[in-house]
């Protein structure tokens, strides 16, 4: 297993931290405040990677040395980004929209050191069964998804009972395409 000196995960996501830990990487979590804004005319499929690159630039200014990993995950349905819900009512609405349908989860990742940066996107299609109102209510009661794009976590109860199939990386939907991150680190850094 390759080891990297001064590896920094610039994310407060407990899921991203867990995935990198499970791979066996040694890293520090270091974050700065970053406002997630993007040009209104940007194609929705490019938003996650754009934000990952911008986060990386901001963190590179704050932390001059080391390998910095930044990421952003978006859920897209009908050419619209479904972000983190502002409250439980919005979470219910989003889950009703996704029920019985296919949506995309795109994670953008940017990895940099002092000399270069590499960015990429990972796309996964997710298909939910028809979800009942009781199932949606139960999920929101036991695991309020207010910190999750698209109002759900595939690793949560709703994913266990509601996801019929996925096409692409499961871990991308969790929040980080850890296989691509690991391969990029090993081949480029």
N, C-alpha and C positions, 0 to 999 in steps of 0.2 A: 504494500500500500504506500502510495506516494504521500509525503508530508509537505505542507506548505508553511513557510514562515510568515507570521503576521497576517493571517487570514482574518478578514473583517466581514461579518454579516451586518449590513446596514439596513436592518429591519427589526421591528418589534414583534413580528408575527411569531407566536409560539409554535405554529405548525412548521414554518420554515426552519426555525431553530431545531426542532425535533428531527426533521428530515436530515439536516446536515450532520447532526449528532449521530443518528442511526447509521449513516454512511461511514462514520469513524473519523470525520474531519475535526481537527482542533481549530477553534476560531473564537473570536471575541465578538460580542454584539455591541456595536457603537452606532448611535443614531443622532441625527440632528433634526430639527423641525424642517419640514418640507411641505410646501403647498402643492397639492396634486392638481395642476391646471395644464390644459393642453389646448392647442389651436382648435377653434370650433369647426374648421373645415377639414380637420384631420380624419382620414378614413378610420372607422371604429376598430378595424382589425389591427391598426398600427398604434393605437393608444397605449396599450400596456408596455410595448417596447420603448416607445417615446418617453413614457414616464420613468421607466427603469434607467434609461440613459440620462435623463435630467437629474434623477436622484443621485446617480453615480457621480455626475459632474459636481453636484453640490457637496457630496461627501468627500470627494477627492480634494476639494478646496479646504475642507476642515481637517482631513486626515491625509497628510502628504505621502506617507509611506504605507506599504503593504498592498495586499490584494483585496480589493473591495468588491463585494457581491451585493447588487441591488436587484429588486424584482418588483413587479406589479402584476396583479391578476385582475382581469375583467371578465364579466359574464355578459354575453351578447345574445339577444333575442330580437328578431325582426329588425336587424340593423340598428339596434338601440342598446346602449350600455346600461345594464342593471347593476348599479353600485351597491354599497352597503346601505341597508334600509335605515331611515331616520327614526323609526319606531316600529312597534309590533304590528300596527295596522298596515304599514307599508310592506312589512315582511310577508304578511298574509296575502296581500295583493300580488306581490311578485311570485310567490309560490303557486298561486292560482293561475297566473300567466304561464308558468313553466310546466304545470301539470299536463301530462299527456303529450308533451311536445319535445322537440329536439332543440337544444341551444348549444352555443359554443362557449368554452372557457379558454381564454388566451392568457398565458403568462409571458410577460416580457422580462428578460434577464439581461443585465449588463455586468460584466466582470472586467475590472481594470487593475493595472499596476501603474507604476510611475511612467512606463514607456508606451503603453497601448491600452485600448479597451476593445472588448468584443461583446457584441449584443446579438440576441436571437429571440425568437418567439416560439412558443409551443402551443399547438392548438389541439383541443380535445372536444369531441362532440359528446353530449350527454343527453340521454333520453329518459325522461321520467314516465312512470306509469301514471294513470289518472290518480290523483291524490284526493282523498275525501276531505271535507272540511274538518272532520274530527281528527284526522291524521295531521293536518296542518296545525290545528290548534294544540294538539298534544306536543308536537315538536317545538313549537314556540314556547310552550309552557316549560318543557324540561330543558331546553337548550336555546335560549333566546339568541337568534342569529344576527344580532345587530352589528357584529364586527366582521361579517362575511359578505363578500360580493355575491350578488344573486340571492341573498337571504338564506343560504344553506351551506352546510359543510358536508361533502360527500362521505366523510368519515363518521358523521353523526347518525343518529337514529333515522332521520329522514332519508339519508343515502342508503342505509341498509334495507329499508323497506320500500323505497320509492324509485331507485334508479334501476331501470330495466336493462340498459346497456350503455357502454361508453365505447368510443372509437378514439384511441390515442392514449396518452399517459394518464394513469390514475393519479399519480403524484402531482401532475400539473394541476389537476382539479383541487387537490389538497392545498396547493399554493406555490409549489416549486417543482419544475421538471428536473428533479435531482439527478437523473441519469445524464441529461445533457450538461448540467452544471459540472458534474464530476468529470465527464469526458473532456469538456472544454478546459477545466483546470489542468488536467493531466497532459493534454496535448499542447496547450498554449502558454502555460505558466509554470 
